[in-house]
């Protein structure tokens, strides 16, 4: 079955599949269902998907219990860096194990994540001249949208070896900019 646009009627197909699977087996078979909001977000990325809405997968078990998995959509809304956007790698306070990035010129941003080439043990963020705050060593920092420079720094468990690093910037509108670089 398809809609007038030629797209399958997902809910009808999933309901029929779930009913058939439940009738056939009495074990704990999991039947994945993708919510309509996730389908919209994951299939129309080029049409301006709302990347703030995570994908939801609904699992129907043969005992009629339901579970949901909610995950962000990988690569959703990834865009090229705006002109003038800079992610400058640095060490701080003369400490080779205190590494980070200074992000500027990217327009209005609301998040920065830095993945160093060594394991981070803590995280600090400073937006413009605001006080330094702690952040997640693995998740980076989110903050109110700003056009000011953002410093994200973290201590690592060892001196970072030369190798690939990634700076991920979330623009105020939700699009994501990934800037790969090499440490060294």
MIDRENZA-755462 format. One record per residue (C-alpha): residue in three letters; x, y, z. Coordinates in Angstrom, 2 decimals. Layout:
BEGIN
+--------+---------+---------+---------+
| residu |      c1 |      c2 |      c3 |
+--------+---------+---------+---------+
|    ala |       X |       Y |       Z |
...
+--------+---------+---------+---------+
END
This chain:
BEGIN
+--------+---------+---------+---------+
| residu |      c1 |      c2 |      c3 |
+--------+---------+---------+---------+
|    unk |    0.00 |    0.00 |    0.00 |
|    unk |    1.26 |    3.45 |   -0.74 |
|    unk |    0.09 |    6.97 |   -0.16 |
|    unk |   -0.61 |    9.38 |   -2.99 |
|    unk |    3.06 |   10.39 |   -2.80 |
|    unk |    4.14 |    6.80 |   -3.46 |
|    unk |    5.51 |    6.25 |    0.06 |
|    unk |    4.47 |    3.11 |    1.96 |
|    unk |    1.89 |    3.40 |    4.67 |
|    unk |    4.32 |    2.45 |    7.38 |
|    unk |    1.89 |    2.17 |   10.25 |
|    unk |   -0.44 |   -0.19 |    8.32 |
|    unk |    2.44 |   -2.34 |    7.15 |
|    unk |    3.97 |   -2.52 |   10.62 |
|    unk |    0.65 |   -3.32 |   12.27 |
|    unk |    0.02 |   -6.13 |    9.77 |
|    unk |    3.56 |   -7.44 |   10.21 |
|    unk |    3.27 |   -7.29 |   14.00 |
|    unk |   -0.09 |   -9.09 |   13.99 |
|    unk |    1.25 |  -11.81 |   11.68 |
|    unk |    4.39 |  -12.26 |   13.77 |
|    unk |    2.41 |  -12.44 |   17.00 |
|    unk |    0.09 |  -15.06 |   15.51 |
|    unk |    3.02 |  -17.20 |   14.33 |
|    unk |    5.24 |  -17.24 |   17.42 |
|    unk |    4.83 |  -17.26 |   21.16 |
|    unk |    8.47 |  -16.46 |   21.95 |
|    unk |    9.88 |  -13.04 |   22.78 |
|    unk |   10.22 |  -11.97 |   19.16 |
|    unk |   10.95 |   -8.27 |   18.78 |
|    unk |    9.31 |   -6.48 |   15.90 |
|    unk |   10.82 |   -3.08 |   15.19 |
|    unk |    8.55 |   -0.20 |   14.25 |
|    unk |    9.79 |    3.24 |   13.31 |
|    unk |    7.69 |    6.14 |   14.53 |
|    unk |    6.33 |    8.52 |   11.94 |
|    unk |    8.36 |   11.42 |   13.36 |
|    unk |   11.55 |    9.39 |   12.99 |
|    unk |   10.63 |    8.44 |    9.43 |
|    unk |   10.04 |   12.07 |    8.59 |
|    unk |   13.31 |   13.13 |   10.19 |
|    unk |   15.40 |   10.35 |    8.71 |
|    unk |   14.05 |   10.36 |    5.17 |
|    unk |   13.78 |   14.06 |    4.41 |
|    unk |   17.14 |   15.28 |    5.67 |
|    unk |   17.69 |   17.11 |    2.40 |
|    unk |   14.30 |   18.77 |    2.84 |
|    unk |   15.21 |   20.30 |    6.24 |
|    unk |   14.59 |   17.52 |    8.76 |
|    unk |   14.21 |   18.46 |   12.41 |
|    unk |   17.37 |   16.89 |   13.80 |
|    unk |   16.29 |   17.82 |   17.31 |
|    unk |   13.72 |   15.00 |   17.07 |
|    unk |   15.48 |   11.68 |   17.75 |
|    unk |   14.55 |    8.45 |   15.96 |
|    unk |   12.18 |    6.27 |   17.96 |
|    unk |   12.07 |    2.53 |   17.39 |
|    unk |    9.14 |    0.75 |   19.01 |
|    unk |    9.59 |   -2.94 |   19.85 |
|    unk |    6.45 |   -5.08 |   20.19 |
|    unk |    7.01 |   -8.34 |   22.09 |
|    unk |    4.89 |  -11.44 |   21.69 |
|    unk |    3.59 |  -10.97 |   25.26 |
|    unk |    2.17 |   -7.61 |   24.08 |
|    unk |    4.65 |   -5.49 |   26.05 |
|    unk |    6.16 |   -2.55 |   24.26 |
|    unk |    9.63 |   -1.02 |   24.54 |
|    unk |   11.08 |    2.03 |   22.82 |
|    unk |   14.62 |    2.86 |   21.75 |
|    unk |   15.24 |    6.57 |   21.29 |
|    unk |   18.49 |    7.57 |   19.57 |
|    unk |   19.73 |   10.68 |   17.77 |
|    unk |   19.84 |   10.40 |   14.00 |
|    unk |   23.46 |    9.91 |   12.92 |
|    unk |   24.74 |   12.56 |   10.53 |
|    unk |   21.39 |   14.32 |   10.60 |
|    unk |   21.70 |   17.92 |    9.56 |
|    unk |   25.45 |   17.79 |    9.00 |
|    unk |   26.57 |   20.82 |    6.99 |
|    unk |   29.84 |   22.34 |    5.80 |
|    unk |   31.47 |   24.90 |    8.09 |
|    unk |   30.22 |   28.46 |    7.49 |
|    unk |   32.72 |   30.79 |    5.83 |
|    unk |   35.15 |   32.08 |    8.46 |
|    unk |   34.40 |   29.26 |   10.93 |
|    unk |   37.59 |   28.28 |   12.76 |
|    unk |   38.29 |   25.45 |   15.19 |
|    unk |   41.82 |   26.09 |   16.44 |
|    unk |   43.50 |   23.25 |   18.35 |
|    unk |   45.60 |   24.21 |   21.34 |
|    unk |   47.16 |   23.23 |   24.63 |
|    unk |   46.36 |   25.36 |   27.67 |
|    unk |   48.47 |   26.70 |   30.54 |
|    unk |   51.63 |   25.17 |   29.03 |
|    unk |   50.38 |   21.65 |   29.91 |
|    unk |   50.68 |   19.13 |   27.05 |
|    unk |   47.91 |   17.04 |   28.65 |
|    unk |   45.49 |   20.02 |   28.86 |
|    unk |   44.18 |   20.12 |   25.29 |
|    unk |   41.27 |   21.70 |   23.54 |
|    unk |   39.84 |   23.87 |   20.85 |
|    unk |   38.89 |   27.52 |   20.36 |
|    unk |   35.84 |   27.92 |   18.10 |
|    unk |   35.05 |   31.26 |   16.48 |
|    unk |   33.52 |   32.83 |   13.39 |
|    unk |   30.85 |   30.11 |   12.97 |
|    unk |   27.82 |   32.35 |   13.44 |
|    unk |   25.43 |   31.53 |   16.26 |
|    unk |   26.32 |   28.20 |   17.91 |
|    unk |   24.86 |   26.30 |   20.84 |
|    unk |   27.25 |   23.39 |   21.37 |
|    unk |   30.84 |   22.20 |   20.95 |
|    unk |   32.32 |   18.74 |   21.35 |
|    unk |   36.00 |   17.91 |   21.01 |
|    unk |   37.33 |   14.38 |   20.64 |
|    unk |   41.06 |   14.38 |   21.42 |
|    unk |   43.52 |   11.64 |   20.44 |
|    unk |   43.89 |   10.61 |   24.13 |
|    unk |   41.26 |    9.77 |   26.75 |
|    unk |   39.77 |   12.91 |   28.36 |
|    unk |   39.39 |   12.95 |   32.15 |
|    unk |   37.52 |   16.24 |   32.62 |
|    unk |   36.10 |   19.07 |   30.56 |
|    unk |   35.86 |   22.86 |   30.84 |
|    unk |   34.08 |   25.39 |   28.66 |
|    unk |   34.20 |   29.16 |   28.48 |
|    unk |   31.81 |   31.16 |   26.32 |
|    unk |   33.20 |   34.62 |   25.58 |
|    unk |   34.19 |   36.33 |   28.85 |
|    unk |   31.73 |   34.25 |   30.94 |
|    unk |   33.08 |   32.20 |   33.84 |
|    unk |   34.61 |   28.80 |   33.11 |
|    unk |   32.16 |   25.93 |   33.65 |
|    unk |   32.55 |   22.16 |   33.71 |
|    unk |   31.21 |   20.01 |   30.89 |
|    unk |   31.10 |   16.37 |   29.83 |
|    unk |   34.45 |   14.89 |   28.73 |
|    unk |   32.59 |   12.68 |   26.25 |
|    unk |   29.63 |   14.91 |   25.37 |
|    unk |   31.20 |   18.35 |   25.24 |
|    unk |   29.18 |   21.42 |   26.14 |
|    unk |   25.84 |   22.95 |   25.27 |
|    unk |   24.91 |   26.53 |   26.05 |
|    unk |   22.58 |   29.33 |   25.04 |
|    unk |   23.17 |   30.29 |   21.39 |
|    unk |   26.12 |   32.65 |   21.07 |
|    unk |   28.33 |   34.26 |   18.44 |
|    unk |   31.19 |   34.68 |   20.93 |
|    unk |   34.36 |   32.58 |   20.90 |
|    unk |   33.98 |   29.28 |   22.75 |
|    unk |   36.94 |   27.56 |   24.43 |
|    unk |   36.58 |   23.86 |   25.20 |
|    unk |   39.46 |   22.25 |   27.10 |
|    unk |   40.11 |   18.93 |   28.81 |
|    unk |   42.86 |   17.14 |   30.62 |
|    unk |   43.81 |   13.78 |   29.13 |
|    unk |   45.12 |   10.67 |   30.88 |
|    unk |   48.29 |   10.77 |   28.77 |
|    unk |   49.99 |   13.15 |   26.38 |
|    unk |   47.87 |   12.97 |   23.21 |
|    unk |   49.66 |   11.14 |   20.40 |
|    unk |   49.73 |   12.52 |   16.90 |
|    unk |   46.52 |   11.41 |   15.27 |
|    unk |   43.03 |   12.34 |   14.15 |
|    unk |   40.81 |   14.56 |   16.31 |
|    unk |   37.30 |   15.86 |   15.73 |
|    unk |   35.58 |   19.11 |   16.65 |
|    unk |   31.79 |   18.98 |   16.37 |
|    unk |   29.89 |   22.27 |   16.46 |
|    unk |   26.12 |   22.52 |   16.81 |
|    unk |   24.79 |   25.62 |   15.10 |
|    unk |   21.91 |   27.52 |   16.74 |
|    unk |   19.45 |   26.11 |   14.18 |
|    unk |   20.41 |   22.52 |   15.04 |
|    unk |   22.65 |   21.73 |   12.06 |
|    unk |   25.96 |   20.08 |   12.89 |
|    unk |   29.42 |   21.02 |   11.60 |
|    unk |   32.18 |   18.41 |   11.94 |
|    unk |   35.75 |   19.61 |   11.53 |
|    unk |   38.31 |   16.79 |   11.39 |
|    unk |   41.94 |   17.66 |   12.06 |
|    unk |   45.24 |   16.06 |   13.03 |
|    unk |   46.87 |   16.55 |   16.40 |
|    unk |   50.53 |   17.48 |   15.80 |
+--------+---------+---------+---------+
END
